[in-house]
Amino acid sequence: MGPVRPSAAAYVGCAVLGALVCVAPLPGLPVPWWAIALLAALYVCCEQLPLPRALGRTRAEGSPRPPLGRRALEGMGTIYPVLLAGAFLLPPAAAAFVPLPGALLARVIERPSWLRRGWRAARLALAVWAASSVHWSLGGPAAVVGPRFPDALLTAGAAVVAFCLALTALDGGILTLAERVPAHTAWRGLFLRSLAPVAVHGLAGLMMAVLWRSPYGPVTALLVLLPMYVSCWVFAQYHRERAAHQATIRALVQAVDLKDGYTRGHSERVGQASMMIARELGLDHRRVEVLRFAGILHDVGKLGVPTRLLRKDGPLTPEERRIIELHPEYGHEMVRGIGFLGEARSAILHHHERLDGTGYPYGLRGRQIPESARVVAVADAFDAMTSTRSYRRARPVAVALEELERCAGTQFDPAMVRALIRALDRHGWHPVVTADEERGNAVPPPALPVAGQPAGRGPGGGGA
């Protein structure tokens, strides 16, 4: 990870300060310290469970590291029932202390680790404090001791909502400052995505609190975590299977790169550009990931094209061009059995269609072309223009964007072109090195784009 932006570091500092303010009254409170210690130790153990939390570890080469807070948006872990049980059992200052030891001792992969630990500890402490404050202000502890239903469910539900709102507010802010996601999209969908899983964890936390206050005592409350751990283990198996799928994707991309050496790294860069466009459009995290897969795999059909055509230096004959134009259909057939790709399959099939209907393989026009394919088409053309190929030199980013704007409305979707321009203005373009750079050769001065063919010799803007 590159240097953290000062605004993001200041935001984390404010969150840490807020968490310290929340736990400051703790020394003067008449609270059961053994209960605080037990819940905090349990949370530390949950943090050390061998379950995959850093989902971003399976990211494709060349994609950016997850920003501060991104990991928190990608997985729930097994800790929320413990934290919410603390919110139901303890006063706000004591409940806010429970997540601090585990969050500060948790293993962090991305750097700077000290800042990420501080952020994770602060966001959880503030969220638990908010949940506990709401729960206690509504008389929740009395309802738990009864227990009185539905009073206990209503107060616990209000606490869960407060917990989700606090996480949403904090995570949206860090996405805006650390990743420069537009403010109007940073918070979009965060609350609804977190509400359902946190509500399930909240029910488990309520069960823990009720059993804790029952004659059976805290030991029986710990048994609630067993089915939660089993469910999280199943969830972990899903992510292991997903990681295996991604390893298969990487193997396919490497095979394409070996076959067409001059486009080495092209697939990862198109995936990166597709992800940037998708985020700028405000798409949810799931669709952003699918579009990254679509960009990475868009040229997998080249495995069915003769190598001599992919590496040919001169112009293509009409017959050779027709053979190369089959690669989207080849690619679609190769990935049609990979279920989790979803709409990425249609992007692979249609990324050479044009808005004016002169593209291939089916000559779709306008909105007939799937949105995912329109995103990948722009990303593909942009990288093809800004990287060196066997048949022409790289163009500067500014020249490539001018050509995309010129072809917007006829070849490319103008909304996708504008989204790419905005994303590049905000983040810049830091692509994987080109094939020539990997061989240690200097890239020659850029040439002007060929009129009518913004991305090289192939039709549709993306080259062959």
Secondary structure in CASP SS format (residue, H / E / C, confidence):
PFRMAT SS
TARGET T0000
AUTHOR 0000-0000-0000
METHOD secondary structure of the structure
MODEL  1
M C 1.00
G C 1.00
P C 1.00
V C 1.00
R C 1.00
P H 1.00
S H 1.00
A H 1.00
A H 1.00
A H 1.00
Y H 1.00
V H 1.00
G H 1.00
C H 1.00
A H 1.00
V H 1.00
L H 1.00
G H 1.00
A H 1.00
L H 1.00
V H 1.00
C H 1.00
V H 1.00
A C 1.00
P C 1.00
L H 1.00
P H 1.00
G H 1.00
L C 1.00
P C 1.00
V C 1.00
P C 1.00
W H 1.00
W H 1.00
A H 1.00
I H 1.00
A H 1.00
L H 1.00
L H 1.00
A H 1.00
A H 1.00
L H 1.00
Y H 1.00
V H 1.00
C H 1.00
C H 1.00
E H 1.00
Q C 1.00
L C 1.00
P C 1.00
L C 1.00
P C 1.00
R C 1.00
A C 1.00
L H 1.00
G H 1.00
R H 1.00
T H 1.00
R C 1.00
A C 1.00
E C 1.00
G C 1.00
S C 1.00
P C 1.00
R C 1.00
P C 1.00
P C 1.00
L C 1.00
G C 1.00
R H 1.00
R H 1.00
A H 1.00
L H 1.00
E H 1.00
G C 1.00
M C 1.00
G C 1.00
T C 1.00
I C 1.00
Y H 1.00
P H 1.00
V H 1.00
L H 1.00
L H 1.00
A H 1.00
G H 1.00
A H 1.00
F H 1.00
L H 1.00
L C 1.00
P C 1.00
P H 1.00
A H 1.00
A H 1.00
A H 1.00
A H 1.00
F H 1.00
V C 1.00
P H 1.00
L H 1.00
P H 1.00
G H 1.00
A H 1.00
L H 1.00
L H 1.00
A C 1.00
R C 1.00
V C 1.00
I C 1.00
E C 1.00
R C 1.00
P C 1.00
S H 1.00
W H 1.00
L H 1.00
R H 1.00
R H 1.00
G H 1.00
W H 1.00
R H 1.00
A H 1.00
A H 1.00
R H 1.00
L H 1.00
A H 1.00
L H 1.00
A H 1.00
V H 1.00
W H 1.00
A H 1.00
A H 1.00
S H 1.00
S H 1.00
V H 1.00
H H 1.00
W H 1.00
S H 1.00
L C 1.00
G C 1.00
G H 1.00
P H 1.00
A H 1.00
A H 1.00
V H 1.00
V H 1.00
G C 1.00
P C 1.00
R C 1.00
F C 1.00
P C 1.00
D H 1.00
A H 1.00
L H 1.00
L H 1.00
T H 1.00
A H 1.00
G H 1.00
A H 1.00
A H 1.00
V H 1.00
V H 1.00
A H 1.00
F H 1.00
C H 1.00
L H 1.00
A H 1.00
L H 1.00
T H 1.00
A H 1.00
L H 1.00
D H 1.00
G H 1.00
G H 1.00
I H 1.00
L H 1.00
T H 1.00
L H 1.00
A H 1.00
E C 1.00
R C 1.00
V C 1.00
P C 1.00
A H 1.00
H H 1.00
T H 1.00
A H 1.00
W C 1.00
R C 1.00
G C 1.00
L H 1.00
F H 1.00
L H 1.00
R H 1.00
S H 1.00
L H 1.00
A H 1.00
P H 1.00
V H 1.00
A H 1.00
V H 1.00
H H 1.00
G H 1.00
L H 1.00
A H 1.00
G H 1.00
L H 1.00
M H 1.00
M H 1.00
A H 1.00
V H 1.00
L H 1.00
W H 1.00
R H 1.00
S C 1.00
P C 1.00
Y C 1.00
G C 1.00
P H 1.00
V H 1.00
T H 1.00
A H 1.00
L H 1.00
L C 1.00
V C 1.00
L H 1.00
L H 1.00
P H 1.00
M H 1.00
Y H 1.00
V H 1.00
S H 1.00
C H 1.00
W H 1.00
V H 1.00
F H 1.00
A H 1.00
Q H 1.00
Y H 1.00
H H 1.00
R H 1.00
E H 1.00
R H 1.00
A H 1.00
A H 1.00
H H 1.00
Q H 1.00
A H 1.00
T H 1.00
I H 1.00
R H 1.00
A H 1.00
L H 1.00
V H 1.00
Q H 1.00
A H 1.00
V H 1.00
D H 1.00
L H 1.00
K H 1.00
D C 1.00
G H 1.00
Y H 1.00
T H 1.00
R C 1.00
G C 1.00
H H 1.00
S H 1.00
E H 1.00
R H 1.00
V H 1.00
G H 1.00
Q H 1.00
A H 1.00
S H 1.00
M H 1.00
M H 1.00
I H 1.00
A H 1.00
R H 1.00
E H 1.00
L C 1.00
G C 1.00
L C 1.00
D C 1.00
H H 1.00
R H 1.00
R H 1.00
V H 1.00
E H 1.00
V H 1.00
L H 1.00
R H 1.00
F H 1.00
A H 1.00
G H 1.00
I H 1.00
L H 1.00
H C 1.00
D C 1.00
V H 1.00
G H 1.00
K H 1.00
L H 1.00
G H 1.00
V C 1.00
P C 1.00
T H 1.00
R H 1.00
L H 1.00
L H 1.00
R C 1.00
K C 1.00
D C 1.00
G C 1.00
P C 1.00
L C 1.00
T C 1.00
P H 1.00
E H 1.00
E H 1.00
R H 1.00
R H 1.00
I H 1.00
I H 1.00
E C 1.00
L C 1.00
H H 1.00
P H 1.00
E H 1.00
Y H 1.00
G H 1.00
H H 1.00
E H 1.00
M H 1.00
V H 1.00
R C 1.00
G C 1.00
I C 1.00
G H 1.00
F H 1.00
L H 1.00
G C 1.00
E C 1.00
A H 1.00
R H 1.00
S H 1.00
A H 1.00
I H 1.00
L H 1.00
H H 1.00
H C 1.00
H C 1.00
E C 1.00
R C 1.00
L C 1.00
D C 1.00
G C 1.00
T C 1.00
G C 1.00
Y C 1.00
P C 1.00
Y C 1.00
G C 1.00
L C 1.00
R C 1.00
G H 1.00
R H 1.00
Q H 1.00
I C 1.00
P C 1.00
E H 1.00
S H 1.00
A H 1.00
R H 1.00
V H 1.00
V H 1.00
A H 1.00
V H 1.00
A H 1.00
D H 1.00
A H 1.00
F H 1.00
D H 1.00
A H 1.00
M H 1.00
T H 1.00
S C 1.00
T C 1.00
R E 1.00
S C 1.00
Y C 1.00
R E 1.00
R C 1.00
A C 1.00
R C 1.00
P C 1.00
V H 1.00
A H 1.00
V H 1.00
A H 1.00
L H 1.00
E H 1.00
E H 1.00
L H 1.00
E H 1.00
R H 1.00
C H 1.00
A E 1.00
G C 1.00
T C 1.00
Q C 1.00
F E 1.00
D C 1.00
P H 1.00
A H 1.00
M H 1.00
V H 1.00
R H 1.00
A H 1.00
L H 1.00
I H 1.00
R H 1.00
A H 1.00
L H 1.00
D H 1.00
R H 1.00
H H 1.00
G C 1.00
W C 1.00
H C 1.00
P C 1.00
V C 1.00
V C 1.00
T C 1.00
A H 1.00
D H 1.00
E H 1.00
E H 1.00
R C 1.00
G C 1.00
N C 1.00
A C 1.00
V C 1.00
P C 1.00
P C 1.00
P C 1.00
A C 1.00
L C 1.00
P C 1.00
V E 1.00
A C 1.00
G C 1.00
Q E 1.00
P C 1.00
A C 1.00
G C 1.00
R C 1.00
G C 1.00
P C 1.00
G C 1.00
G C 1.00
G C 1.00
G C 1.00
A C 1.00
END
